[in-house]
């Protein structure tokens, strides 16, 4: 997850990723994770898709499930906070 985020967002460093719940290997085998926290720093701007550079991003995902295809994963709920150099950026609720 950390490498995929780093590659997709173009960050110099990999984010920290913490997987909650026990046992993690059983969760992975079932294709779901009960809770994941991700923290990343220095995400560069990238055109209209990411018009502002983000200095710090924290994301909490609950009920993360893989789709079983190359579509990625889907979470039951997500909470995220992003800090930019000039202001706090808060994404809209999904």
Phi, psi and omega in degrees: 000317181297317180293318179298319178296312181301313180295317183289327184261350178071035179275150179290325181242151176289145176287163172273140180230128177237126179257125180261167180095160182217141350276139184296317182298323178293319177300314180298318180297328179275354178080023179213156175229135184291320179206138177226132172249135178231136176228127181228155180230152172055060176271120184287154172291154181209079177064211184284338179291323178223079187289341180242139173289142181251125180279327179211134178229128173238136182225133173242126182242128176248141177064045181285126180230140175281151182274350181083004178222193180279005179292342182102225185222164180227142180248148176293319176212151182223136173233127183222146173224132179236138177245129177253168180298327186257339183196169175274131181253121179242122180290155175293151177293142180271000000 
